[in-house]
Amino acid sequence: MKTIYLTGQRTFSNRGCEAIVRSTVHAIRRIAPETRFLVPSDDILRDSAQWPDAANHGVVLVQAYKAPYTRPWVHAQRLPLPWLKRLGWPFPFPRWLREQMASVDGVLSVGGDNYSLDYRLPSPLMGLDGLALRLGKPTVLWGASVGPFEKEQMFIPAICKHLARFDLVGVRESVSYDYLTSELQLDNVMQMVDSAFILEKVPVTTEAFWPTGAPNGVLGLNVSPLVERYKQVGQELRSEVIGFIRTAIEEYGFNVLLVPHVIPLDGAEKNNDARYMTPILEATADLGRSVSMTPVDLNAAQIKDVIAKLRFFIGARTHATIAALSTGVPTISIAYSVKARGINRDLFGHEEVVLPTPLVSTTTLEERLQYLIDNESTLKIALAKRKSEYKQNIDSAATRVVEFIHG
């Protein structure tokens, strides 16, 4: 029995992280059924409740490493000092973590976009993955979007050196692949598909929250507090979304289902889609059951089952859109980084289904909805065609990982 440690994972509060872990485990165990996984968690009890039968899939939740100086360090690295950028993660790791890492047969670095500047310099993860590499463990960056790092020019030599040490860098879309191979000139890069495309659904009874009353089906909508960082100056983003919902119901005949995808398991307000969208739900209360929201306690596999029942979907969270795309639901991705652009370009050969976050307004959302209506059958055909191709792609990537682990 081989054991794989998943770095880059800390909590299932982000259902996208949960989707990556579940689907990664599924992909690897399709090739090597006895594989065991150590999955770090900030809150083992709550994460276990999200995936009650995880042990049946070879998953063991273990305590995540959380250094108290992480936040001050990544803030300090924003200073324009070259030596600070080059240091990466200069701190020692506790013995229990070194022993745990030494006990496994390989490491997969997951999380989707951890190796980007979306969350400042990725120094803590570089430290963890660097520990695995120093211990001689086969180490693979799995299904990632990477970079760009040009806003931190002094950091580029350090990240290039780090990524070059991986046995394999598996990126989930062509924008990252082109960047790493052409701009950073790495030769250990493989393009793959985000494993969440093969996440298996778990059935959910929807009667209690499914919107009713409109003739043209249900439009799913996900917006998040994250998009506030990228909105136009002076723009009230929620007001734009509220205006669009009224248009979708009153002029287009849709029901609207709000679908939060990042909901902290401890109920925290920060980075909470449900808390962010609740004022939208309240502002459209006069529309009755034409607008509703999914329960906050659904896990990633259950949310995918709900999304699969929609006619269309518009979403800001990447893995909410992947849940829609992978179940054949025509989708508009509200994009703030390269990942949505690359994923959709690879699916469709264009970016017509991508709406850059700074351009979000009642008008642009309506235009994108009209695009979905006009191109519904074409988009469905394209998604159906890609489904089997993507499964084969993920199987191929998983096979390469298993080969590394087994030597």
VEXKE-170543 format. One line per 2 residues: for each residue x, z, y of N, C-alpha, C. Coordinates in steps of 0.02 Angstrom, whole numbers, plus 50000, padded with zeros to 5 digits. Layout:
! VEXKE-170543
X Z Y X Z Y X Z Y; ... .
***
This chain:
! VEXKE-170543
50042 50000 49940 50000 50000 50000 50044 50000 50062; 50032 49953 50108 50069 49949 50170 50028 49980 50226 .
50063 50010 50274 50030 50043 50331 50053 50011 50396; 50005 49997 50439 50018 49967 50505 49995 50014 50559 .
50037 50023 50609 50020 50065 50667 49999 50018 50724; 49943 50035 50758 49919 49995 50813 49937 50027 50880 .
49988 50000 50913 50002 50023 50981 49955 49988 51030; 49950 50016 51090 49907 49986 51141 49834 50008 51136 .
49818 50050 51087 49750 50073 51076 49746 50147 51090; 49693 50168 51128 49685 50238 51145 49613 50264 51138 .
49563 50220 51148 49494 50243 51149 49446 50186 51135; 49390 50203 51105 49336 50155 51094 49285 50155 51151 .
49300 50191 51206 49256 50189 51264 49246 50117 51288; 49301 50080 51288 49297 50008 51301 49279 49975 51236 .
49217 49949 51231 49196 49919 51168 49237 49857 51151; 49272 49829 51201 49317 49774 51187 49376 49797 51145 .
49403 49856 51161 49458 49885 51121 49433 49899 51050; 49374 49926 51045 49345 49938 50979 49336 49873 50940 .
49313 49821 50975 49304 49756 50942 49370 49729 50917; 49423 49736 50956 49489 49713 50935 49512 49750 50873 .
49505 49816 50873 49528 49856 50816 49489 49838 50753; 49423 49839 50758 49381 49823 50700 49398 49754 50672 .
49402 49705 50715 49413 49636 50691 49484 49626 50667; 49533 49660 50697 49602 49656 50673 49608 49684 50602 .
49578 49742 50592 49577 49772 50525 49545 49725 50475; 49489 49696 50494 49454 49649 50450 49497 49588 50434 .
49530 49561 50485 49571 49501 50476 49630 49514 50428; 49664 49570 50438 49722 49585 50396 49701 49601 50325 .
49647 49639 50318 49626 49659 50251 49594 49601 50211; 49574 49549 50245 49552 49488 50210 49611 49457 50172 .
49671 49466 50199 49731 49438 50169 49764 49489 50122; 49767 49552 50145 49799 49605 50106 49751 49665 50104 .
49705 49667 50054 49649 49714 50054 49669 49788 50053; 49728 49804 50030 49747 49875 50025 49781 49902 50087 .
49788 49861 50139 49823 49883 50199 49789 49942 50232; 49830 49988 50255 49806 50049 50289 49827 50045 50362 .
49787 50075 50406 49800 50070 50478 49799 50139 50510; 49849 50154 50551 49849 50213 50593 49828 50190 50663 .
49771 50217 50686 49742 50196 50749 49743 50255 50798; 49784 50252 50850 49788 50307 50898 49723 50318 50936 .
49709 50381 50952 49647 50398 50987 49658 50457 51033; 49630 50452 51093 49631 50509 51139 49579 50562 51119 .
49528 50541 51082 49474 50586 51063 49450 50565 50993; 49481 50592 50942 49468 50571 50874 49395 50582 50854 .
49366 50637 50875 49298 50653 50856 49249 50601 50884; 49256 50585 50948 49210 50536 50978 49222 50466 50950 .
49285 50446 50942 49299 50380 50915 49274 50374 50843; 49279 50427 50805 49255 50426 50736 49179 50414 50734 .
49143 50442 50783 49071 50432 50785 49054 50359 50801; 49097 50325 50837 49086 50254 50852 49094 50210 50790 .
49136 50231 50744 49148 50192 50683 49146 50239 50623; 49087 50259 50603 49080 50312 50553 49112 50296 50485 .
49113 50231 50466 49141 50214 50401 49211 50184 50406; 49247 50203 50459 49314 50175 50470 49360 50188 50410 .
49354 50246 50379 49397 50263 50323 49388 50214 50265; 49328 50187 50258 49315 50138 50205 49353 50073 50215 .
49378 50064 50276 49416 50004 50293 49491 50019 50299; 49512 50075 50273 49583 50093 50274 49607 50119 50340 .
49562 50141 50384 49580 50163 50451 49586 50239 50454; 49641 50262 50482 49652 50333 50495 49663 50342 50569 .
49618 50378 50603 49628 50392 50674 49679 50447 50683; 49729 50435 50725 49782 50484 50736 49786 50498 50811 .
49814 50555 50828 49819 50574 50898 49863 50526 50937; 49838 50502 50993 49876 50456 51035 49928 50496 51075 .
49984 50465 51088 50036 50495 51131 50016 50486 51204; 50016 50540 51240 49994 50538 51310 50041 50582 51352 .
50090 50551 51383 50138 50589 51423 50108 50606 51491; 50116 50667 51515 50087 50688 51579 50118 50651 51639 .
50177 50623 51630 50210 50589 51686 50198 50514 51686; 50152 50490 51644 50139 50418 51641 50116 50390 51708 .
50064 50420 51737 50036 50394 51800 50087 50397 51857; 50122 50454 51867 50172 50454 51921 50226 50401 51911 .
50244 50389 51848 50298 50341 51835 50276 50270 51852; 50217 50250 51829 50195 50181 51843 50182 50171 51917 .
50162 50224 51952 50155 50219 52025 50224 50211 52058; 50273 50250 52034 50340 50245 52062 50370 50176 52054 .
50353 50143 51998 50381 50077 51984 50352 50023 52029; 50304 50040 52070 50279 49991 52119 50327 49984 52178 .
50373 50031 52186 50421 50027 52241 50466 49967 52231; 50487 49934 52285 50528 49874 52280 50602 49889 52266 .
50613 49922 52210 50681 49940 52191 50697 49907 52124; 50743 49860 52121 50756 49823 52059 50773 49868 52000 .
50811 49921 52011 50832 49963 51955 50771 49999 51925; 50721 50015 51967 50660 50047 51941 50621 49999 51896 .
50617 49936 51916 50581 49886 51877 50615 49875 51809; 50681 49879 51809 50719 49865 51747 50718 49923 51698 .
50701 49982 51721 50706 50041 51678 50655 50042 51621; 50599 50008 51631 50548 50010 51579 50521 50080 51571 .
50529 50108 51510 50507 50175 51495 50568 50216 51472; 50599 50252 51517 50663 50285 51501 50658 50354 51470 .
50597 50374 51452 50586 50443 51430 50588 50448 51353; 50609 50506 51328 50610 50516 51255 50540 50527 51228 .
50531 50511 51164 50467 50523 51131 50472 50585 51087; 50416 50621 51078 50417 50682 51037 50432 50666 50964 .
50457 50716 50929 50477 50706 50859 50418 50684 50815; 50359 50713 50827 50302 50696 50784 50284 50622 50789 .
50292 50594 50849 50277 50523 50858 50331 50479 50825; 50394 50499 50833 50448 50461 50802 50441 50461 50726 .
50422 50519 50698 50414 50523 50626 50354 50482 50602; 50301 50484 50642 50241 50445 50624 50257 50370 50625 .
50291 50348 50677 50310 50277 50682 50358 50258 50627; 50404 50303 50609 50453 50288 50557 50420 50282 50488 .
50360 50311 50480 50328 50312 50415 50291 50247 50399; 50279 50204 50449 50238 50145 50438 50282 50085 50419 .
50248 50032 50397 50283 49971 50375 50285 49917 50428; 50245 49924 50480 50245 49875 50534 50201 49897 50591 .
50207 49863 50647 50170 49882 50708 50137 49820 50737; 50073 49827 50753 50038 49776 50792 50023 49805 50861 .
50043 49770 50913 50028 49790 50981 49964 49754 51002; 49910 49793 51011 49844 49763 51024 49821 49782 51094 .
49760 49765 51110 49732 49785 51175 49713 49728 51220; 49732 49668 51202 49709 49610 51241 49753 49592 51300 .
49749 49631 51354 49786 49613 51414 49832 49669 51438; 49855 49711 51393 49900 49765 51412 49965 49739 51443 .
49989 49683 51417 50051 49654 51444 50034 49606 51501; 50009 49635 51554 49994 49598 51616 50003 49648 51673 .
49989 49624 51734 49993 49669 51792 49925 49696 51812; 49875 49686 51769 49807 49710 51785 49805 49785 51791 .
49850 49819 51755 49851 49892 51756 49920 49918 51777; 49952 49883 51824 50020 49896 51847 50070 49878 51792 .
50133 49896 51801 50183 49876 51752 50168 49907 51684; 50176 49870 51630 50158 49896 51564 50214 49938 51532 .
50246 49979 51571 50305 50017 51548 50289 50064 51489; 50234 50103 51491 50222 50148 51434 50215 50111 51368 .
50180 50054 51368 50174 50016 51306 50240 49985 51286; 50279 49963 51335 50346 49938 51320 50387 49991 51285 .
50378 50053 51306 50414 50108 51274 50395 50117 51201; 50328 50117 51188 50305 50126 51119 50327 50068 51074 .
50318 50007 51099 50339 49949 51059 50414 49947 51052; 50449 49968 51104 50522 49972 51099 50545 50022 51047 .
50509 50078 51041 50524 50127 50988 50518 50096 50920; 50464 50059 50908 50455 50025 50844 50511 49976 50830 .
50531 49940 50881 50585 49891 50872 50651 49926 50856; 50665 49982 50890 50727 50019 50877 50728 50048 50806 .
50669 50063 50781 50664 50090 50713 50667 50034 50660; 50672 49972 50683 50677 49916 50637 50611 49896 50606 .
50555 49914 50637 50490 49896 50609 50470 49825 50630; 50444 49785 50584 50416 49721 50604 50363 49733 50657 .
50370 49700 50714 50327 49715 50772 50298 49650 50799; 50232 49647 50804 50197 49586 50825 50150 49603 50883 .
50154 49563 50936 50104 49567 50989 50046 49524 50966; 49986 49555 50961 49930 49525 50924 49872 49507 50971 .
49857 49442 50975 49797 49420 51011 49795 49438 51084; 49851 49427 51119 49857 49452 51188 49851 49397 51239 .
49833 49417 51300 49845 49377 51360 49904 49410 51394; 49953 49370 51414 50016 49398 51440 50031 49368 51509 .
50049 49413 51556 50068 49392 51622 50009 49371 51664; 50023 49333 51718 50089 49317 51744 50120 49376 51780 .
50187 49374 51788 50223 49430 51817 50256 49412 51883; 50238 49355 51913 50273 49332 51973 50264 49378 52033 .
50211 49418 52034 50204 49466 52089 50255 49522 52085; 50288 49528 52029 50340 49578 52019 50403 49542 51994 .
50433 49502 52038 50489 49461 52019 50547 49501 51988; 50558 49560 52014 50615 49600 51990 50603 49627 51920 .
50540 49624 51897 50523 49649 51830 50531 49595 51777; 50531 49532 51797 50530 49477 51749 50588 49479 51699 .
50651 49490 51719 50704 49493 51669 50693 49546 51616; 50666 49604 51637 50655 49659 51589 50600 49641 51539 .
50546 49611 51562 50491 49595 51516 50511 49537 51471; 50550 49490 51496 50574 49435 51454 50618 49462 51397 .
50663 49505 51414 50708 49534 51363 50668 49573 51311; 50618 49609 51334 50576 49649 51289 50536 49605 51242 .
50501 49556 51268 50458 49514 51226 50499 49472 51178; 50559 49454 51197 50602 49414 51153 50622 49452 51090 .
50617 49517 51090 50636 49557 51032 50581 49561 50980; 50519 49543 50998 50464 49546 50950 50476 49495 50894 .
50453 49513 50834 50454 49464 50780 50409 49405 50795; 50353 49419 50828 50306 49367 50845 50264 49390 50904 .
50252 49344 50951 50208 49356 51008 50148 49311 50999; 50091 49340 50978 50031 49301 50966 49985 49305 51026 .
49977 49250 51062 49935 49249 51122 49869 49215 51107; 49816 49236 51141 49748 49216 51123 49721 49157 51163 .
49761 49130 51208 49737 49073 51247 49796 49034 51275; 49782 48972 51295 49834 48924 51312 49869 48939 51379 .
49834 48972 51425 49866 48988 51489 49926 49034 51477; 49916 49086 51435 49971 49131 51419 50026 49096 51379 .
50004 49053 51331 50053 49017 51290 50098 48973 51334; 50067 48936 51379 50106 48892 51423 50153 48932 51468 .
50129 48988 51493 50169 49030 51536 50231 49057 51500; 50220 49084 51440 50276 49114 51403 50326 49062 51378 .
50302 49005 51357 50348 48955 51329 50381 48913 51383; 50344 48898 51437 50372 48855 51489 50406 48894 51544 .
50373 48946 51571 50401 48983 51627 50453 49034 51604; 50436 49073 51552 50482 49125 51529 50527 49101 51472 .
50513 49041 51445 50554 49008 51395 50567 49051 51333; 50514 49083 51309 50519 49121 51246 50506 49074 51188 .
50540 49086 51132 50532 49042 51074 50501 49076 51014; 50473 49136 51024 50441 49173 50969 50365 49178 50979 .
50336 49129 51014 50266 49133 51035 50223 49089 50990; 50166 49116 50970 50116 49080 50931 50049 49085 50966 .
50013 49029 50972 49946 49032 50999 49897 49045 50943; 49854 49095 50953 49803 49113 50904 49737 49122 50941 .
49689 49151 50907 49623 49165 50936 49613 49240 50938; 49581 49265 50989 49564 49336 50992 49525 49355 50929 .
49549 49405 50893 49518 49423 50829 49445 49444 50837; 49425 49465 50898 49356 49487 50908 49306 49431 50897 .
49329 49368 50894 49284 49313 50877 49255 49321 50807; 49289 49358 50763 49263 49367 50695 49235 49438 50684 .
49227 49476 50738 49196 49542 50731 49128 49535 50697; 49116 49574 50645 49053 49571 50609 49000 49613 50646 .
48940 49585 50650 48885 49620 50684 48857 49676 50639; 48830 49727 50673 48792 49779 50639 48722 49777 50668 .
48670 49768 50626 48602 49758 50651 48576 49816 50692; 48539 49798 50744 48509 49847 50790 48435 49831 50799 .
48392 49881 50798 48322 49873 50815 48315 49874 50890; 48288 49821 50919 48290 49812 50992 48223 49825 51028 .
48170 49839 50991 48104 49844 51022 48103 49894 51080; 48139 49949 51073 48134 50003 51123 48163 49982 51191 .
48208 49933 51193 48239 49916 51257 48237 49841 51274; 48208 49800 51230 48208 49728 51242 48161 49711 51299 .
48183 49673 51349 48138 49655 51405 48084 49606 51383; 48027 49610 51416 47970 49568 51397 47935 49541 51460 .
47895 49489 51449 47851 49466 51502 47865 49397 51529; 47926 49370 51520 47942 49304 51548 47943 49252 51492 .
47929 49188 51508 47919 49138 51456 47982 49104 51429; 48039 49110 51463 48096 49068 51445 48154 49105 51411 .
48138 49161 51380 48190 49197 51343 48226 49248 51385; 48279 49276 51355 48314 49332 51387 48385 49311 51407 .
48401 49324 51469 48468 49314 51496 48505 49381 51496; 48562 49384 51463 48603 49444 51464 48650 49443 51523 .
48661 49502 51552 48703 49506 51612 48748 49568 51607; 48812 49557 51616 48860 49613 51618 48901 49608 51682 .
48898 49659 51723 48943 49666 51780 48974 49735 51776; 49033 49743 51804 49070 49805 51795 49102 49828 51860 .
49119 49891 51864 49153 49915 51925 49220 49881 51936; 49249 49853 51883 49314 49819 51890 49310 49761 51938 .
49253 49726 51939 49249 49666 51982 49250 49684 52056; 49237 49747 52073 49239 49767 52143 49309 49757 52173 .
49361 49760 52131 49429 49750 52157 49440 49680 52183; 49401 49633 52157 49415 49562 52170 49362 49528 52212 .
49313 49565 52238 49259 49535 52276 49285 49515 52345; 49245 49475 52380 49262 49456 52448 49255 49517 52494 .
49296 49518 52546 49294 49573 52594 49224 49575 52626; 49195 49635 52627 49129 49644 52657 49071 49626 52613 .
49085 49602 52553 49031 49582 52508 49001 49641 52471; 48935 49646 52467 48902 49697 52428 48882 49665 52361 .
48925 49673 52312 48918 49635 52251 48853 49650 52214; 48834 49714 52211 48773 49731 52176 48711 49700 52209 .
48712 49695 52275 48655 49662 52309 48650 49589 52290; 48707 49556 52282 48707 49486 52260 48678 49480 52190 .
48697 49526 52146 48672 49525 52077 48597 49539 52076; 48574 49586 52116 48503 49601 52119 48463 49540 52142 .
48489 49505 52193 48456 49445 52216 48453 49392 52162; 48507 49386 52123 48507 49337 52069 48457 49355 52015 .
48453 49419 51997 48405 49440 51946 48334 49421 51966; 48317 49433 52029 48250 49416 52053 48238 49340 52049 .
48289 49302 52065 48283 49230 52060 48274 49208 51987; 48314 49237 51942 48310 49218 51871 48242 49233 51842 .
48210 49286 51864 48145 49306 51838 48088 49267 51872; 48089 49267 51939 48033 49240 51977 48032 49164 51981 .
48091 49133 51981 48094 49060 51989 48111 49024 51924; 48148 49057 51879 48169 49024 51817 48132 49049 51755 .
48094 49103 51761 48054 49126 51705 48092 49161 51649; 48148 49194 51666 48186 49231 51617 48171 49306 51621 .
48179 49340 51565 48190 49412 51565 48265 49424 51573; 48284 49483 51595 48354 49499 51603 48371 49565 51568 .
48423 49562 51526 48447 49622 51491 48517 49638 51517; 48524 49697 51548 48590 49720 51570 48627 49748 51510 .
48690 49727 51501 48728 49745 51441 48794 49777 51462; 48797 49844 51468 48862 49877 51480 48907 49870 51420 .
48972 49862 51431 49019 49853 51376 49077 49902 51379; 49087 49933 51436 49134 49989 51442 49095 50049 51464 .
49088 50098 51418 49049 50158 51432 49088 50217 51405; 49123 50255 51448 49163 50312 51423 49122 50357 51377 .
49153 50373 51320 49117 50413 51270 49104 50484 51293; 49141 50507 51343 49129 50575 51369 49082 50574 51429 .
49054 50516 51446 49007 50510 51500 49037 50506 51570; 49103 50499 51574 49136 50496 51639 49109 50437 51680 .
49108 50446 51746 49081 50395 51790 49131 50339 51804; 49195 50355 51801 49246 50305 51818 49248 50249 51766 .
49251 50187 51790 49254 50128 51747 49199 50128 51695; 49138 50139 51718 49080 50145 51675 49029 50091 51693 .
49022 50041 51650 48975 49986 51665 48904 50010 51673; 48883 50058 51630 48814 50082 51633 48799 50116 51699 .
48846 50158 51721 48837 50192 51785 48837 50141 51842; 48879 50090 51837 48883 50040 51889 48819 49999 51893 .
48788 49984 51836 48729 49941 51835 48664 49980 51843; 48665 50045 51837 48603 50084 51844 48569 50073 51912 .
48605 50071 51969 48572 50056 52032 48540 49987 52033; 48568 49939 51996 48538 49873 51990 48472 49877 51954 .
48471 49916 51900 48409 49926 51862 48356 49960 51905; 48377 50010 51944 48330 50047 51987 48303 50002 52042 .
48346 49958 52069 48324 49915 52124 48277 49860 52101; 48273 49848 52037 48228 49797 52010 48171 49828 51969 .
48159 49893 51979 48108 49929 51941 48038 49899 51952; 48027 49869 52010 47961 49841 52025 47945 49781 51981 .
47997 49754 51947 47986 49697 51902 47966 49719 51832; 47959 49784 51822 47936 49811 51758 47984 49797 51701 .
47955 49781 51642 47996 49771 51583 48030 49702 51582; 48026 49666 51637 48063 49603 51641 48138 49615 51644 .
48157 49676 51665 48228 49696 51669 48237 49761 51631; 48287 49764 51589 48303 49826 51554 48377 49829 51539 .
48400 49884 51509 48471 49892 51493 48478 49918 51422; 48532 49897 51389 48545 49921 51321 48564 49995 51322 .
48552 50031 51268 48571 50101 51264 48647 50110 51270; 48668 50166 51296 48740 50178 51307 48776 50198 51244 .
48740 50213 51190 48774 50239 51130 48786 50185 51077; 48776 50122 51093 48789 50069 51045 48864 50058 51038 .
48886 50043 50976 48957 50026 50967 48967 49950 50976; 49029 49928 50969 49045 49858 50983 49008 49810 50936 .
49004 49828 50873 48971 49785 50824 48897 49781 50835; 48867 49836 50858 48795 49836 50874 48780 49796 50937 .
48824 49803 50988 48814 49764 51049 48819 49689 51034; 48864 49670 50990 48870 49599 50972 48805 49575 50940 .
48773 49616 50900 48709 49597 50869 48656 49587 50922; 48654 49630 50973 48606 49623 51027 48620 49559 51067 .
48683 49548 51084 48701 49489 51124 48682 49425 51087; 48690 49426 51021 48675 49366 50981 48602 49345 50986 .
48558 49390 51007 48486 49375 51013 48467 49345 51080; 48515 49341 51126 48501 49316 51193 48499 49239 51194 .
48466 49212 51245 48469 49140 51254 48533 49120 51292; 48548 49156 51346 48609 49145 51385 48642 49211 51401 .
48705 49208 51422 48741 49269 51440 48787 49254 51499; 48791 49300 51546 48838 49298 51601 48873 49365 51603 .
48940 49366 51596 48973 49430 51590 49042 49433 51622; 49059 49493 51645 49125 49505 51675 49175 49533 51625 .
49152 49571 51577 49197 49599 51527 49214 49546 51475; 49278 49536 51464 49301 49481 51420 49270 49486 51351 .
49269 49545 51321 49245 49549 51252 49169 49549 51247; 49135 49562 51302 49062 49549 51303 49050 49474 51299 .
49089 49435 51336 49082 49362 51333 49104 49335 51266; 49155 49364 51236 49176 49342 51169 49121 49356 51118 .
49087 49412 51124 49031 49427 51079 48978 49373 51085; 48965 49349 51145 48916 49296 51156 48941 49229 51130 .
49001 49210 51149 49028 49145 51129 49033 49139 51054; 49054 49193 51021 49064 49191 50949 49000 49190 50909 .
48944 49204 50943 48879 49201 50909 48837 49141 50934; 48870 49095 50969 48838 49033 50989 48794 49038 51050 .
48802 49090 51091 48761 49099 51151 48797 49066 51210; 48768 49016 51242 48800 48986 51301 48813 49038 51355 .
48874 49038 51381 48898 49095 51420 48936 49073 51482; 48927 49111 51536 48969 49105 51596 49013 49167 51599 .
49078 49156 51607 49126 49211 51613 49143 49223 51686; 49128 49282 51710 49149 49303 51777 49222 49324 51771 .
49267 49288 51803 49338 49294 51787 49378 49323 51845; 49421 49371 51829 49468 49398 51878 49540 49387 51858 .
49553 49358 51798 49622 49348 51776 49626 49286 51733; 49686 49271 51707 49697 49210 51669 49660 49209 51603 .
49643 49268 51576 49618 49269 51508 49552 49231 51500; 49504 49241 51546 49440 49205 51541 49450 49130 51550 .
49495 49112 51596 49508 49041 51607 49536 49010 51543; 49586 49042 51513 49617 49014 51453 49571 49011 51394 .
49533 49064 51382 49487 49067 51325 49435 49011 51329; 49407 49002 51388 49355 48951 51397 49384 48881 51397 .
49443 48873 51425 49475 48807 51423 49488 48786 51351; 49510 48833 51310 49524 48817 51241 49461 48802 51201 .
49407 48836 51219 49343 48824 51185 49312 48757 51203; 49311 48743 51267 49271 48686 51291 49312 48628 51320 .
49377 48641 51333 49418 48589 51364 49411 48586 51439; 49375 48633 51469 49366 48636 51542 49349 48707 51561 .
49342 48719 51627 49327 48785 51652 49262 48787 51692; 49216 48741 51676 49151 48739 51710 49110 48802 51698 .
49125 48837 51643 49087 48897 51627 49121 48961 51652; 49170 48952 51696 49206 49009 51725 49186 49016 51798 .
49167 49076 51818 49151 49091 51888 49201 49142 51914; 49248 49122 51957 49297 49170 51984 49263 49227 52020 .
49285 49287 52008 49253 49346 52036 49243 49344 52111; 49292 49322 52151 49281 49321 52224 49225 49275 52246 .
49204 49229 52202 49151 49181 52220 49082 49204 52199; 49077 49263 52167 49012 49285 52143 48964 49298 52201 .
48905 49268 52196 48852 49278 52245 48786 49260 52212; 48731 49276 52245 48666 49255 52218 48664 49180 52206 .
48691 49143 52253 48690 49070 52249 48733 49043 52192; 48795 49068 52186 48839 49042 52134 48815 49063 52065 .
48786 49122 52058 48758 49143 51994 48700 49098 51975; 48658 49081 52023 48602 49036 52009 48628 48967 51988 .
48680 48943 52022 48709 48878 52004 48736 48879 51933; 48768 48934 51914 48796 48939 51846 48740 48944 51795 .
48686 48979 51811 48629 48981 51765 48600 48912 51756; 48594 48874 51810 48569 48806 51804 48615 48763 51760 .
48680 48774 51766 48727 48738 51723 48714 48754 51649; 48702 48818 51633 48687 48836 51564 48623 48801 51539 .
48573 48799 51582 48510 48767 51562 48520 48692 51550; 48556 48660 51596 48566 48588 51591 48610 48568 51532 .
48655 48612 51512 48704 48596 51460 48696 48638 51397; 48637 48667 51387 48626 48714 51332 48644 48684 51265 .
48617 48627 51248 48629 48598 51182 48703 48579 51172; 48734 48551 51224 48805 48532 51220 48849 48593 51208 .
48836 48646 51243 48875 48708 51235 48865 48737 51166; 48804 48737 51141 48791 48764 51074 48827 48724 51020 .
48828 48658 51027 48862 48616 50979 48937 48630 50979; 48966 48637 51039 49038 48651 51045 49055 48719 51014 .
49013 48769 51026 49026 48836 50998 49020 48836 50922; 48971 48801 50896 48962 48797 50823 49022 48762 50791 .
49048 48711 50822 49106 48675 50796 49167 48720 50793; 49176 48760 50845 49236 48802 50849 49234 48861 50801 .
49175 48881 50779 49169 48943 50740 49212 48942 50678; 49207 48891 50636 49247 48888 50575 49321 48878 50590 .
49336 48840 50643 49405 48829 50662 49438 48896 50681; 49401 48936 50718 49429 49000 50741 49440 49048 50683 .
49395 49048 50635 49405 49091 50576 49469 49071 50539; 49480 49006 50531 49540 48982 50498 49603 49001 50538 .
49598 48996 50604 49655 49013 50647 49673 49087 50640; 49623 49131 50640 49637 49203 50633 49664 49218 50564 .
49638 49186 50512 49665 49195 50445 49739 49176 50443; 49756 49122 50475 49825 49099 50477 49870 49149 50512 .
49847 49175 50569 49886 49225 50606 49894 49289 50566; 49840 49310 50532 49844 49370 50491 49892 49361 50433 .
49893 49301 50405 49940 49287 50350 50012 49294 50373; 50027 49270 50433 50095 49277 50459 50113 49351 50469 .
50066 49390 50493 50079 49462 50502 50094 49494 50434; 50053 49480 50385 50062 49509 50318 50131 49489 50290 .
50152 49428 50302 50218 49405 50278 50273 49446 50311; 50267 49460 50376 50316 49502 50409 50318 49572 50380 .
50259 49601 50369 50254 49670 50344 50283 49675 50274; 50270 49626 50232 50293 49628 50163 50364 49602 50155 .
50392 49578 50209 50462 49555 50206 50471 49491 50168 .
***
